[in-house]
Amino acid sequence: MMEFTKNLLMNKYNIREEVIKLADKALEDIKSEFDRYDAIREYNQLKVLNAFQEERISDSHFTNSTGYGYGDIGRDSLDKVYARIFKTESALVRPHFVNGTHAIGAALFGNLRTGDTMLSICGTPYDTLHNIIGISKEKNIGSLMEYGVKYKKIDLNINGEFDFQAIEKALKENENIKLVHIQRSTGYGWRKALTIEEIKNVIDFIKAIRKDVICFIDNCYGEFIDIKEPTEVGADLAAGSLIKNIGGGIAPTGGYVVGKEEYVTQASYRLTIPGIGGECGSTFGVMRALYQGLFLAPHVAIEALKGAVFCSRLMELAGFEVLPKFDDNRSDIIQAIKFNDKDKLIKFCKGIQKGSPIDSFVECEPWDMPGYEDQVIMAAGAFIQGASIELSADAPIREPFIAYLQGGLTFDHAKIGIMIALSNLYND
């Protein structure tokens, strides 16, 4: 680290010299990992560029429709660009999705009916889906279960791998299983994200038993981390958020659903209404941001991933248990750090907030966040509210007190923010 940078970090941000030494060591250790991720970034940038060119995108697509939004060429062409990138029959990309959970919910509600069973094969899904399914501690008004959709889960084994025997048994014994839910990222669990190869293997296994089952992927945090997406290896349907990887830190809101045309159409009927689906919906002048964010996304996603790799090595050198390790094969941008201590967890998150460009002067605190059963602390000093492609860290306040760090529009910012967070553990 350059001497003038070191001096500014120590004098302005009260970063301890031992933390700077650990950071220098971490940077040395992770150099070879960065070369691998740069190759992935370059390939995905080419893939996105090609999709733009094949759809002949021009500034006429940066539309500003109002009212019904009929014939919005920017909206309709962005769908086609996404379909090319994900190699799917259809795509639904809309600013009207308020978050990734909304997009996932539209996909699930659109394709499940009374008497159907949804089978989760990665254990209990991410916390915000509990209300959708109907398994939260609350009344679950309007949930899938209230509409007569049943739910079954199969946990991953002790090694974080699929339980193929249990999956086969469930599929053969329950003919009402309509959709298999696969969560690519760790969520609030202590496991590695599922690789594209693992996803392919389990989809091939499922389809060999039941071709009629919809294989659905919660793709949040995973876009552009590999050279392929789940829909390129057999997934029928996938969904995610535009304020994570694929929005490139520029998309102001929104989500997407991609997959087979019949399943995407069903999801569109839940976003709007049957008979209209994706044919309606003005775009309020955000199309340029959605296109530009997508174009930058391969680069930004890898910058965030590099931040996670650095965080993993730095925190491990500082004596904390981390998952994944810095040299593990990754499939999302999330880095988990186990603190086993509530106060340390909160201090770390507050340190990330201190290192943010926005609201750095604010102290984040645990609170009853909508959609979560436990109190949650969220450090998110972002240009776009809740954009976890920007440097952020959050955690449910429950044992063993694990922080989940993600994002960083640039690696330099991620590195600085993580160093501030580690120093905050030791500073009064």
C-alpha positions in Angstrom: 0.0 0.0 0.0 1.4 3.4 -0.9 2.7 5.5 2.0 0.4 8.5 1.3 -2.7 6.2 1.2 -1.6 4.5 4.4 -1.2 7.8 6.2 -4.6 9.0 5.1 -6.2 5.8 6.3 -4.5 6.0 9.7 -5.0 9.7 10.3 -8.5 10.3 8.8 -10.2 6.9 9.4 -8.3 5.8 12.6 -7.3 2.5 10.9 -4.8 0.7 13.0 -1.4 -0.1 11.6 -1.8 -3.8 12.3 -5.0 -3.8 10.1 -3.0 -2.2 7.3 -0.3 -4.9 7.6 -3.0 -7.6 7.5 -4.5 -5.9 4.4 -1.2 -5.9 2.6 -0.8 -9.6 3.4 -4.3 -10.4 2.2 -3.7 -8.5 -1.0 -0.6 -10.6 -1.6 -2.5 -13.8 -1.0 -5.4 -13.1 -3.4 -3.6 -11.9 -6.5 -4.0 -15.2 -8.4 -7.7 -15.3 -7.6 -8.2 -11.9 -9.3 -6.7 -13.2 -12.6 -9.4 -15.9 -12.7 -12.2 -13.5 -12.1 -10.9 -11.0 -14.6 -11.2 -13.7 -17.3 -14.9 -14.3 -16.3 -15.6 -10.6 -16.4 -14.1 -10.2 -19.9 -16.2 -13.1 -21.3 -19.5 -11.8 -19.7 -18.7 -8.3 -21.0 -18.5 -9.7 -24.5 -21.7 -11.6 -24.0 -23.6 -8.5 -22.9 -22.1 -6.4 -25.7 -23.1 -9.0 -28.3 -26.7 -9.0 -27.0 -26.9 -5.2 -27.3 -25.6 -5.3 -30.8 -27.8 -8.2 -31.9 -30.9 -6.4 -30.7 -29.7 -3.2 -32.5 -30.1 -1.0 -29.4 -30.0 2.7 -30.0 -30.8 5.9 -28.0 -34.4 5.6 -29.3 -34.7 2.7 -26.8 -34.2 5.1 -23.9 -37.9 5.8 -23.9 -40.0 7.7 -21.5 -43.5 6.2 -21.8 -46.5 7.2 -19.7 -50.0 5.8 -18.9 -50.5 2.3 -20.3 -47.1 2.2 -21.8 -48.3 0.3 -24.9 -45.6 -0.2 -27.6 -42.7 0.9 -25.3 -39.8 -0.3 -27.5 -37.2 0.3 -24.8 -39.0 -2.0 -22.4 -39.8 -4.6 -25.0 -36.2 -4.6 -26.4 -34.7 -4.9 -23.0 -36.6 -8.1 -22.5 -35.0 -9.4 -25.6 -31.5 -8.4 -24.5 -32.0 -10.3 -21.2 -33.4 -13.3 -23.1 -30.2 -13.4 -25.2 -27.9 -13.1 -22.2 -29.7 -15.8 -20.3 -30.3 -17.9 -23.4 -34.0 -18.2 -22.7 -37.2 -18.1 -24.7 -38.5 -15.0 -22.8 -37.8 -12.4 -20.2 -39.7 -9.9 -18.1 -37.6 -7.0 -16.9 -39.5 -4.3 -15.1 -39.0 -1.3 -12.8 -42.4 -2.2 -11.3 -40.9 -5.1 -9.4 -40.1 -3.5 -6.0 -37.3 -6.0 -5.2 -36.0 -9.4 -6.0 -38.5 -11.0 -3.6 -41.3 -9.5 -5.6 -40.0 -10.9 -8.8 -39.5 -14.3 -7.2 -43.0 -14.1 -5.7 -44.5 -13.3 -9.2 -42.8 -16.4 -10.6 -44.0 -18.6 -7.8 -47.6 -17.3 -7.7 -47.8 -17.3 -11.4 -46.9 -20.9 -11.9 -48.3 -22.7 -8.8 -52.0 -23.6 -8.3 -54.2 -25.0 -5.6 -53.1 -28.6 -4.8 -49.6 -28.1 -6.2 -46.6 -28.6 -4.0 -43.5 -26.4 -4.0 -40.4 -28.4 -3.1 -37.3 -26.5 -1.7 -34.2 -28.6 -2.0 -31.8 -26.2 -0.3 -33.5 -26.2 3.0 -35.6 -23.2 4.2 -35.5 -20.4 1.6 -34.3 -16.8 2.4 -36.2 -15.1 5.2 -38.3 -12.7 3.0 -39.8 -15.7 1.1 -41.3 -17.1 4.3 -44.4 -14.8 4.1 -44.8 -15.7 0.4 -44.7 -19.5 1.1 -46.7 -19.2 4.3 -44.2 -20.5 6.9 -43.5 -17.3 8.9 -44.6 -16.8 12.5 -47.1 -14.2 11.3 -50.6 -14.8 9.9 -49.3 -15.3 6.3 -52.3 -13.6 4.7 -52.2 -14.0 0.9 -49.5 -16.6 1.0 -49.2 -19.6 -1.3 -50.3 -21.9 1.5 -53.4 -19.8 2.0 -54.2 -20.4 -1.7 -53.9 -24.1 -1.2 -50.3 -24.6 -2.4 -48.4 -27.0 -0.3 -44.7 -26.7 0.7 -42.0 -29.3 1.4 -38.3 -28.8 2.0 -35.2 -31.0 1.9 -32.1 -29.8 3.7 -28.7 -29.8 2.1 -26.4 -32.4 3.7 -23.7 -31.6 6.3 -21.3 -30.8 3.4 -23.7 -28.3 1.9 -24.6 -30.6 -1.0 -27.9 -31.8 -2.4 -29.5 -34.8 -0.8 -30.2 -36.7 -4.0 -31.7 -39.7 -2.3 -34.3 -37.6 -0.5 -35.0 -35.6 -3.7 -35.7 -38.7 -5.7 -37.9 -40.1 -2.9 -40.0 -36.9 -2.8 -40.4 -36.7 -6.5 -41.5 -40.3 -6.9 -43.9 -40.3 -3.9 -45.5 -36.9 -4.4 -46.9 -36.5 -7.9 -48.3 -33.0 -6.9 -44.8 -31.5 -6.8 -45.0 -28.8 -9.5 -42.0 -26.7 -8.9 -38.6 -27.3 -7.3 -37.1 -24.2 -5.7 -33.3 -23.8 -5.8 -31.6 -20.9 -4.0 -28.3 -20.2 -5.6 -26.9 -17.9 -2.9 -26.2 -18.5 0.7 -29.0 -16.3 1.9 -28.7 -16.1 5.7 -27.2 -19.6 5.9 -23.8 -20.8 6.6 -22.9 -22.5 3.3 -21.3 -21.8 0.0 -23.3 -20.6 -2.9 -24.3 -23.3 -5.4 -22.1 -23.5 -8.4 -23.4 -23.7 -11.9 -22.1 -27.2 -12.2 -23.9 -28.2 -9.0 -27.1 -26.6 -10.3 -26.8 -28.4 -13.6 -26.2 -31.8 -11.9 -29.3 -31.5 -9.7 -31.5 -30.3 -12.6 -30.4 -33.2 -14.8 -31.2 -35.5 -11.9 -34.6 -34.0 -11.4 -35.5 -34.1 -15.1 -34.5 -37.7 -15.4 -37.1 -38.5 -12.8 -39.8 -36.0 -13.7 -39.6 -33.9 -16.9 -42.8 -32.0 -16.0 -41.4 -30.4 -12.9 -40.5 -26.7 -13.1 -36.9 -26.1 -12.0 -36.9 -22.5 -10.6 -33.7 -20.7 -9.5 -33.5 -17.8 -7.1 -30.6 -16.1 -8.9 -30.1 -13.1 -6.6 -26.4 -12.2 -6.1 -25.2 -14.7 -8.7 -25.4 -13.0 -12.1 -22.1 -12.7 -14.0 -20.1 -14.6 -11.4 -19.6 -17.5 -13.8 -19.5 -17.7 -17.6 -22.9 -19.4 -17.6 -26.3 -18.6 -15.9 -28.6 -21.4 -14.5 -30.9 -21.1 -17.5 -28.1 -22.2 -19.7 -27.8 -25.5 -17.9 -31.5 -26.5 -17.8 -33.3 -24.2 -15.4 -36.8 -23.5 -16.6 -37.2 -20.2 -14.8 -35.1 -17.8 -12.8 -35.6 -14.4 -11.1 -33.6 -11.7 -9.5 -33.2 -8.1 -8.5 -31.9 -5.1 -10.6 -30.4 -3.5 -7.5 -28.0 -6.4 -7.1 -25.4 -7.6 -9.6 -27.3 -7.2 -12.9 -28.3 -3.6 -12.4 -24.6 -2.5 -12.4 -25.2 -0.1 -9.5 -27.1 2.2 -11.8 -30.6 0.7 -12.2 -32.7 2.6 -9.7 -35.2 -0.2 -9.0 -36.7 -3.3 -10.5 -36.4 -7.0 -11.0 -36.4 -9.7 -13.8 -37.9 -13.1 -14.6 -36.3 -15.2 -17.4 -37.1 -18.6 -18.7 -39.5 -20.6 -20.8 -42.1 -18.4 -22.4 -45.1 -20.1 -20.8 -43.7 -19.7 -17.3 -42.5 -16.1 -17.8 -46.0 -15.3 -19.2 -47.6 -16.7 -16.1 -45.3 -14.6 -13.9 -46.2 -11.5 -16.0 -49.9 -12.1 -15.2 -49.1 -11.8 -11.5 -47.1 -8.6 -12.0 -50.1 -7.1 -13.8 -53.2 -9.1 -14.7 -54.1 -12.0 -17.0 -54.6 -11.0 -20.6 -52.3 -7.9 -20.2 -49.1 -9.3 -18.6 -46.0 -7.6 -19.9 -47.8 -5.8 -22.7 -48.6 -2.9 -20.4 -46.6 -0.7 -18.0 -45.0 2.7 -18.6 -41.3 3.0 -17.7 -41.1 6.6 -16.3 -37.8 7.5 -18.0 -35.6 4.8 -16.3 -34.8 2.8 -19.5 -31.4 4.4 -20.1 -30.4 3.5 -16.5 -31.5 -0.1 -16.9 -29.6 -0.5 -20.2 -26.5 1.2 -18.9 -26.5 -0.7 -15.6 -26.8 -4.0 -17.5 -23.9 -3.0 -19.7 -21.7 -2.2 -16.7 -22.9 -5.2 -14.7 -20.2 -7.7 -15.7 -17.5 -5.3 -14.5 -19.3 -4.2 -11.4 -20.2 -7.7 -10.3 -16.6 -8.8 -10.4 -15.4 -5.7 -8.5 -17.9 -6.7 -5.8 -16.6 -10.3 -5.9 -13.0 -9.1 -5.5 -14.1 -7.2 -2.4 -15.6 -10.4 -1.0 -12.4 -12.3 -1.6 -10.4 -9.6 0.1 -12.8 -9.6 3.0 -12.6 -13.3 3.4 -8.8 -13.3 3.6 -8.5 -10.2 5.8 -11.0 -11.4 8.3 -9.5 -14.9 8.4 -6.0 -13.4 9.0 -7.7 -11.4 11.9 -8.8 -14.7 13.5 -12.4 -14.9 12.4 -14.2 -17.9 10.7 -15.2 -17.1 7.2 -17.2 -18.8 4.4 -16.3 -19.1 1.6 -12.5 -19.1 2.0 -10.6 -16.7 -0.2 -9.5 -19.4 -2.6 -12.8 -21.3 -2.8 -14.8 -21.5 -6.0 -17.5 -18.8 -5.7 -21.0 -18.5 -7.2 -22.3 -15.3 -5.6 -20.9 -12.0 -4.2 -21.7 -12.7 -0.5 -19.1 -13.1 2.1 -20.1 -14.5 5.5 -18.1 -13.8 8.7 -19.0 -15.6 11.9 -18.5 -13.5 15.0 -20.1 -15.6 17.7 -20.6 -12.3 19.5 -23.5 -9.9 19.1 -21.5 -6.8 19.9 -18.7 -7.6 17.4 -21.3 -8.3 14.7 -22.9 -4.9 15.3 -19.6 -3.1 15.4 -18.5 -4.6 12.1 -21.7 -3.5 10.4 -21.4 0.0 11.9 -17.8 0.1 10.5 -19.1 -0.6 7.0 -21.6 2.2 7.4 -18.7 4.5 8.4 -16.9 3.6 5.2 -19.9 4.4 3.0 -20.1 7.4 0.6 -23.7 8.1 1.7 -24.9 8.5 5.3 -21.4 7.7 6.7 -22.3 9.8 9.7 -25.3 7.6 10.6 -25.1 4.7 13.1 -27.1 1.7 11.9 -28.9 -0.3 14.5 -30.8 -3.6 14.6 -34.5 -3.1 13.9 -37.8 -4.9 13.0 -37.4 -4.9 9.3 -40.5 -5.8 7.2 -40.3 -9.3 5.9 -37.9 -10.7 8.5 -38.7 -12.6 11.6 -35.6 -11.6 13.6 -34.3 -8.1 14.1 -31.9 -7.2 11.3 -29.0 -4.7 11.2 -28.2 -3.3 7.7 -25.2 -1.2 6.9 -26.1 0.4 3.5 -24.8 3.9 2.8 -25.8 3.5 -0.9 -26.6 5.8 -3.8 -29.7 3.6 -4.4 -31.6 2.6 -1.2 -31.0 -1.1 -0.4 -28.7 -1.7 -3.4 -26.6 -4.6 -2.2 -24.4 -4.4 -5.3 -23.0 -1.3 -3.4 -20.8 -2.0 -0.4 -23.2 -3.2 2.4 -23.4 -5.7 5.3 -26.4 -7.0 7.0 -27.2 -9.7 9.5 -30.2 -11.2 11.4 -29.6 -10.7 15.1 -29.4 -14.4 16.0 -26.8 -16.9 17.0 -24.1 -17.5 15.9 -24.1 -13.8 14.8 -23.0 -14.0 11.2 -22.5 -10.9 9.1 -23.1 -11.1 5.4 -21.1 -8.6 3.4 -21.7 -7.9 -0.3 -21.1 -5.4 -2.9 -18.7 -2.6 -3.8 -19.0 -0.7 -7.0 -15.3 -0.5 -7.1 -12.8 -2.8 -5.4 -10.9 0.1 -4.0 -14.0 1.3 -2.1 -14.7 -2.3 -0.9 -11.2 -2.7 0.4 -11.3 0.6 2.3 -14.7 0.0 3.8 -13.8 -3.5 5.0 -10.6 -2.2 6.6 -12.6 0.5 8.4 -15.0 -2.2 9.6 -12.3 -4.4 11.0 -10.6 -1.4 12.8 -14.0 -0.5 14.3 -14.0 -3.8 16.1 -11.0 -2.7 18.1 -11.7 1.1 18.4 -13.8 2.4 21.3 
